[in-house]
Amino acid sequence: MVKIILGGCSGKMGRAVTASAEENPKTEIVCGVDIFNNGSLKYPVHENFSQVTEEADVIVDFSNPSLLTDLLTYAKEKSLPCVLCATGYSEEQKAEILEASKVIPIFSSGNMSLGINLLIELAQKAAKVFGSSFDVEIIEKHHNQKIDAPSGTALMIADGVSKVMEQEPQYVYDRHSYRRKRSKNEIGIHAVRGGTIVGEHEIIFAGHDEVLTIKHEAHSKEVFAVGAVNAAAFICGKEPGMYDMGDMLAEE
Ligand SMILES: NC(=O)c1ccc[n+]([C@@H]2O[C@H](COP(=O)([O-])OP(=O)(O)OC[C@H]3O[C@@H](n4cnc5c(N)ncnc54)[C@H](O)[C@@H]3O)[C@@H](O)[C@H]2O)c1
């Protein structure tokens, strides 16, 4: 049985992970960490990691970057692997995660669904074939409660495509402040917010008289929750280092 401490357990994703872990006979949530607790969860909920007394094998986090330092301090002290699923980490926090991965295994992905990871592979193939003759633009859509923009997933897609581009591209988020033509060496990234959209990501390769679009739609939060629970089982027993969906898929 994989025993999980769940960061952000009271949130939308925390509740979806709770349901997925309950359905999975190999996983159990031993406690949660969340500043909000309405008393409806079956396991103990603590306000921070210093209050945790339960024995666990792994931490899964869907809270907020503000919990990161507390989480990593506890994980390093207890030598616990972590699955970090929150988005919106600053550059300093990304460095903090990398530093911690020297002593504990850390699985980090801005998107835990299989489909998005496949989209990135397909987009990399397209970018290699088209080279610099096609313009790359990414459009993401999410519900009106999402705080960060662009989404961590949009950045993941952009980073994945950048890796195979001939020249390192510049990310352009906001064209209204410039009056100039689009340069070849850029990736435009656009965020749409509205209603209850769970998550849509589209990458377009626009060339002369033809456009290729690759699109992924998440219809429920369950896809991310199942991916996170699987990642929790995957990361247990691994050597310190950084891991992502690619590593998990390669092992399957
Ligand atoms: N990696 C993925 O596949 C994926 C998928 C969906 C959402 N996300 C990310 O997961 C995060 C949570 O998403 P959500 O929709 O569940 O949000 P949410 O606002 O519904 O839930 C966040 C929870 O974290 C708690 N929280 C926030 N700051 C905290 C802190 N400092 N200490 C303790 N608890 C704290 C809040 O009380 C809340 O219950 C976001 O960053 C979101 O972008 C990632």
PDBQT file of the ligand as one rigid body, heavy atoms in Angstrom, charges set to zero:
ROOT
HETATM    1  N1  LIG A 301      -0.355  19.180 -12.809  1.00  0.00    +0.000 N 
HETATM    2  C1  LIG A 301      -1.619  19.040 -13.211  1.00  0.00    +0.000 C 
HETATM    3  O1  LIG A 301      -1.981  18.140 -13.987  1.00  0.00    +0.000 OA
HETATM    4  C2  LIG A 301      -2.658  20.003 -12.692  1.00  0.00    +0.000 A 
HETATM    5  C3  LIG A 301      -4.016  19.841 -13.014  1.00  0.00    +0.000 A 
HETATM    6  C4  LIG A 301      -4.957  20.700 -12.469  1.00  0.00    +0.000 A 
HETATM    7  C5  LIG A 301      -4.541  21.715 -11.592  1.00  0.00    +0.000 A 
HETATM    8  N2  LIG A 301      -3.213  21.872 -11.326  1.00  0.00    +0.000 N 
HETATM    9  C6  LIG A 301      -2.722  22.877 -10.380  1.00  0.00    +0.000 C 
HETATM   10  O2  LIG A 301      -2.983  22.408  -9.056  1.00  0.00    +0.000 OA
HETATM   11  C7  LIG A 301      -3.172  23.530  -8.180  1.00  0.00    +0.000 C 
HETATM   12  C8  LIG A 301      -4.494  23.388  -7.432  1.00  0.00    +0.000 C 
HETATM   13  O3  LIG A 301      -5.567  23.457  -8.347  1.00  0.00    +0.000 OA
HETATM   14  P1  LIG A 301      -7.091  23.439  -7.819  1.00  0.00    +0.000 P 
HETATM   15  O4  LIG A 301      -7.924  23.692  -9.021  1.00  0.00    +0.000 OA
HETATM   16  O5  LIG A 301      -7.355  22.229  -6.981  1.00  0.00    +0.000 OA
HETATM   17  O6  LIG A 301      -7.088  24.757  -6.879  1.00  0.00    +0.000 OA
HETATM   18  P2  LIG A 301      -7.957  25.025  -5.590  1.00  0.00    +0.000 P 
HETATM   19  O7  LIG A 301      -7.818  26.490  -5.326  1.00  0.00    +0.000 OA
HETATM   20  O8  LIG A 301      -9.318  24.444  -5.719  1.00  0.00    +0.000 OA
HETATM   21  O9  LIG A 301      -7.197  24.206  -4.423  1.00  0.00    +0.000 OA
HETATM   22  C9  LIG A 301      -5.991  24.603  -3.836  1.00  0.00    +0.000 C 
HETATM   23  C10 LIG A 301      -6.018  24.184  -2.360  1.00  0.00    +0.000 C 
HETATM   24  O10 LIG A 301      -4.739  24.456  -1.795  1.00  0.00    +0.000 OA
HETATM   25  C11 LIG A 301      -4.912  25.076  -0.535  1.00  0.00    +0.000 C 
HETATM   26  N3  LIG A 301      -3.757  25.942  -0.288  1.00  0.00    +0.000 N 
HETATM   27  C12 LIG A 301      -3.355  27.032  -1.004  1.00  0.00    +0.000 A 
HETATM   28  N4  LIG A 301      -2.250  27.561  -0.450  1.00  0.00    +0.000 NA
HETATM   29  C13 LIG A 301      -1.925  26.779   0.607  1.00  0.00    +0.000 A 
HETATM   30  C14 LIG A 301      -0.872  26.809   1.561  1.00  0.00    +0.000 A 
HETATM   31  N5  LIG A 301       0.079  27.747   1.549  1.00  0.00    +0.000 N 
HETATM   32  N6  LIG A 301      -0.871  25.857   2.528  1.00  0.00    +0.000 NA
HETATM   33  C15 LIG A 301      -1.808  24.890   2.566  1.00  0.00    +0.000 A 
HETATM   34  N7  LIG A 301      -2.844  24.812   1.685  1.00  0.00    +0.000 NA
HETATM   35  C16 LIG A 301      -2.889  25.748   0.722  1.00  0.00    +0.000 A 
HETATM   36  C17 LIG A 301      -6.212  25.866  -0.638  1.00  0.00    +0.000 C 
HETATM   37  O11 LIG A 301      -6.803  26.077   0.645  1.00  0.00    +0.000 OA
HETATM   38  C18 LIG A 301      -7.057  24.951  -1.538  1.00  0.00    +0.000 C 
HETATM   39  O12 LIG A 301      -7.838  24.048  -0.768  1.00  0.00    +0.000 OA
HETATM   40  C19 LIG A 301      -3.063  24.767  -9.076  1.00  0.00    +0.000 C 
HETATM   41  O13 LIG A 301      -1.720  25.241  -9.022  1.00  0.00    +0.000 OA
HETATM   42  C20 LIG A 301      -3.399  24.237 -10.456  1.00  0.00    +0.000 C 
HETATM   43  O14 LIG A 301      -2.878  25.024 -11.507  1.00  0.00    +0.000 OA
HETATM   44  C21 LIG A 301      -2.273  21.023 -11.847  1.00  0.00    +0.000 A 
ENDROOT
TORSDOF 0
